[in-house]
Amino acid sequence: ATTADALSRAGLNLPFNTGSGHVRPNLAENPGIVYDVDFNGYLAFLKGQGLCCATSASIPAIDGSDLNQPSLAVGDLLGVQTLRRKVTNVTSAAATYAATIQAPTGFTVTVSPMSLMIPAGGTASFDVTITRTDGPLNAYRFGALTWSDGIHTARSPIVVRPVAIVAPAEVSGTGA
Protein backbone atom coordinates (compact mmCIF):
# COMPACT_ATOMS: atom_id res chain seq x y z
CA ALA A 1 0.00 0.00 0.00
CA THR A 2 2.77 2.49 0.82
CA THR A 3 4.45 2.11 -2.58
CA ALA A 4 1.27 2.52 -4.66
CA ASP A 5 1.02 5.33 -7.20
CA ALA A 6 -1.70 7.71 -5.95
CA LEU A 7 -4.50 8.20 -8.46
CA SER A 8 -5.80 11.64 -9.39
CA ARG A 9 -8.21 11.03 -12.26
CA ALA A 10 -11.54 12.86 -12.35
CA GLY A 11 -14.22 10.80 -10.64
CA LEU A 12 -11.72 8.32 -9.21
CA ASN A 13 -9.61 10.51 -6.97
CA LEU A 14 -11.24 9.61 -3.64
CA PRO A 15 -9.33 7.05 -1.56
CA PHE A 16 -12.60 5.19 -0.96
CA ASN A 17 -12.79 4.60 -4.73
CA THR A 18 -9.13 3.86 -5.41
CA GLY A 19 -7.53 2.73 -2.16
CA SER A 20 -3.87 3.69 -2.02
CA GLY A 21 -3.61 3.75 -5.83
CA HIS A 22 -2.04 1.67 -8.61
CA VAL A 23 0.17 -1.18 -7.46
CA ARG A 24 3.81 -0.79 -8.47
CA PRO A 25 5.22 -4.33 -8.02
CA ASN A 26 8.88 -3.38 -8.47
CA LEU A 27 8.65 -0.85 -5.65
CA ALA A 28 6.52 -3.14 -3.46
CA GLU A 29 9.34 -5.72 -3.62
CA ASN A 30 11.70 -3.23 -1.94
CA PRO A 31 9.55 -0.80 0.10
CA GLY A 32 12.27 0.39 2.49
CA ILE A 33 9.96 0.55 5.52
CA VAL A 34 6.87 -1.41 6.50
CA TYR A 35 4.16 -1.10 9.14
CA ASP A 36 4.12 -4.43 11.00
CA VAL A 37 1.10 -5.74 12.93
CA ASP A 38 1.33 -8.97 14.87
CA PHE A 39 -1.42 -11.38 15.96
CA ASN A 40 -1.98 -9.59 19.29
CA GLY A 41 -2.27 -6.26 17.48
CA TYR A 42 -5.15 -7.62 15.42
CA LEU A 43 -6.74 -9.17 18.52
CA ALA A 44 -6.58 -5.79 20.30
CA PHE A 45 -8.19 -4.16 17.24
CA LEU A 46 -10.96 -6.79 17.10
CA LYS A 47 -11.50 -6.49 20.86
CA GLY A 48 -11.83 -2.71 20.52
CA GLN A 49 -14.46 -3.20 17.79
CA GLY A 50 -16.40 -5.60 20.02
CA LEU A 51 -15.76 -8.40 17.52
CA CYS A 52 -13.47 -10.63 19.52
CA CYS A 53 -13.81 -12.66 22.66
CA ALA A 54 -10.25 -12.04 23.83
CA THR A 55 -10.63 -11.44 27.53
CA SER A 56 -6.98 -11.52 28.49
CA ALA A 57 -5.96 -8.40 30.39
CA SER A 58 -2.62 -8.56 28.55
CA ILE A 59 -4.43 -7.69 25.30
CA PRO A 60 -6.00 -4.24 25.66
CA ALA A 61 -8.83 -3.11 23.40
CA ILE A 62 -7.67 -0.42 20.98
CA ASP A 63 -9.51 2.12 18.87
CA GLY A 64 -9.59 1.21 15.18
CA SER A 65 -7.50 4.29 14.42
CA ASP A 66 -4.66 2.89 16.53
CA LEU A 67 -4.03 -0.31 14.54
CA ASN A 68 -0.44 -0.08 13.26
CA GLN A 69 -1.25 0.11 9.57
CA PRO A 70 -0.17 2.57 6.89
CA SER A 71 -3.58 4.23 6.56
CA LEU A 72 -4.16 7.01 9.06
CA ALA A 73 -7.93 7.06 9.45
CA VAL A 74 -10.15 8.71 12.06
CA GLY A 75 -13.88 8.37 11.40
CA ASP A 76 -15.01 10.22 14.52
CA LEU A 77 -12.56 13.05 15.19
CA LEU A 78 -13.54 15.17 18.19
CA GLY A 79 -11.27 18.14 17.50
CA VAL A 80 -7.82 16.55 17.99
CA GLN A 81 -6.49 13.01 17.91
CA THR A 82 -2.98 11.59 18.00
CA LEU A 83 -2.15 8.31 16.28
CA ARG A 84 1.02 6.36 17.04
CA ARG A 85 2.69 4.26 14.38
CA LYS A 86 5.82 2.11 14.20
CA VAL A 87 7.79 1.31 11.05
CA THR A 88 10.49 -1.29 10.41
CA ASN A 89 13.43 -0.78 8.08
CA VAL A 90 13.45 -3.92 5.91
CA THR A 91 16.68 -3.05 4.08
CA SER A 92 20.22 -4.10 4.87
CA ALA A 93 21.41 -0.52 5.50
CA ALA A 94 20.59 2.20 8.00
CA ALA A 95 18.35 4.93 6.61
CA THR A 96 17.05 8.36 7.57
CA TYR A 97 13.48 9.10 6.52
CA ALA A 98 11.99 12.61 6.33
CA ALA A 99 8.26 13.27 6.54
CA THR A 100 6.20 15.30 4.09
CA ILE A 101 2.61 16.12 5.01
CA GLN A 102 -0.32 16.91 2.75
CA ALA A 103 -2.94 17.85 5.34
CA PRO A 104 -6.61 17.34 4.53
CA THR A 105 -8.37 20.64 3.79
CA GLY A 106 -9.69 22.11 7.05
CA PHE A 107 -7.16 20.30 9.27
CA THR A 108 -3.60 20.61 10.49
CA VAL A 109 -1.42 17.52 10.71
CA THR A 110 1.83 17.35 12.64
CA VAL A 111 4.29 14.46 12.78
CA SER A 112 6.71 13.96 15.65
CA PRO A 113 9.50 13.40 14.99
CA MET A 114 9.69 14.70 11.41
CA SER A 115 12.79 12.59 10.75
CA LEU A 116 13.41 8.92 11.57
CA MET A 117 16.90 7.41 11.77
CA ILE A 118 16.36 3.65 11.51
CA PRO A 119 19.15 1.06 11.61
CA ALA A 120 19.02 -1.89 9.21
CA GLY A 121 16.28 -4.20 10.48
CA GLY A 122 15.41 -1.70 13.22
CA THR A 123 12.19 0.07 14.11
CA ALA A 124 11.14 3.64 14.86
CA SER A 125 7.92 5.11 16.23
CA PHE A 126 6.23 8.40 15.44
CA ASP A 127 3.07 10.27 16.36
CA VAL A 128 0.65 11.90 13.93
CA THR A 129 -1.61 14.57 15.45
CA ILE A 130 -4.66 15.57 13.42
CA THR A 131 -6.45 18.78 14.45
CA ARG A 132 -9.66 20.13 12.97
CA THR A 133 -9.48 23.82 12.11
CA ASP A 134 -12.49 24.56 9.89
CA GLY A 135 -13.16 21.20 8.21
CA PRO A 136 -16.90 20.59 7.88
CA LEU A 137 -18.50 18.21 10.38
CA ASN A 138 -19.56 14.74 9.17
CA ALA A 139 -17.65 15.09 5.88
CA TYR A 140 -14.61 13.02 4.93
CA ARG A 141 -11.42 14.83 3.95
CA PHE A 142 -8.26 13.28 2.56
CA GLY A 143 -4.53 13.91 2.71
CA ALA A 144 -1.28 11.96 2.94
CA LEU A 145 1.88 11.44 4.96
CA THR A 146 4.94 10.46 2.92
CA TRP A 147 8.25 9.19 4.32
CA SER A 148 11.31 9.28 2.05
CA ASP A 149 14.96 8.41 2.49
CA GLY A 150 15.88 9.62 -1.01
CA ILE A 151 15.66 6.07 -2.40
CA HIS A 152 12.43 4.68 -0.97
CA THR A 153 9.10 6.46 -0.61
CA ALA A 154 6.32 5.23 1.68
CA ARG A 155 3.00 7.07 1.28
CA SER A 156 0.19 6.71 3.83
CA PRO A 157 -3.28 8.07 3.10
CA ILE A 158 -4.92 10.26 5.74
CA VAL A 159 -8.71 10.03 6.00
CA VAL A 160 -10.57 12.06 8.60
CA ARG A 161 -14.21 12.84 9.40
CA PRO A 162 -14.85 15.31 12.23
CA VAL A 163 -17.94 14.95 14.39
CA ALA A 164 -19.54 17.15 17.06
CA ILE A 165 -20.11 14.33 19.55
CA VAL A 166 -19.51 10.60 19.88
CA ALA A 167 -22.12 8.63 21.76
CA PRO A 168 -23.43 5.07 21.71
CA ALA A 169 -26.56 4.41 19.64
CA GLU A 170 -28.40 3.29 22.77
CA VAL A 171 -27.94 3.61 26.52
CA SER A 172 -29.95 1.61 29.05
CA GLY A 173 -29.96 1.35 32.78
CA THR A 174 -32.00 1.07 35.92
CA GLY A 175 -32.36 3.11 39.07
CA ALA A 176 -33.49 6.51 40.15
Secondary structure by P-SEA (a helix, b strand, c coil): ccccccccccccccccccccccccccccccccccccccaaaaaaaaaaacccccccccbbbbcccccccccccccccccbbbbbbbbbbcccccbbbbbbbbccccbbbbbccccccccccbbbbbbbbbbbcccccccccccbbbbbcccbbbbbbbbbbbbccccccbbbbbcc
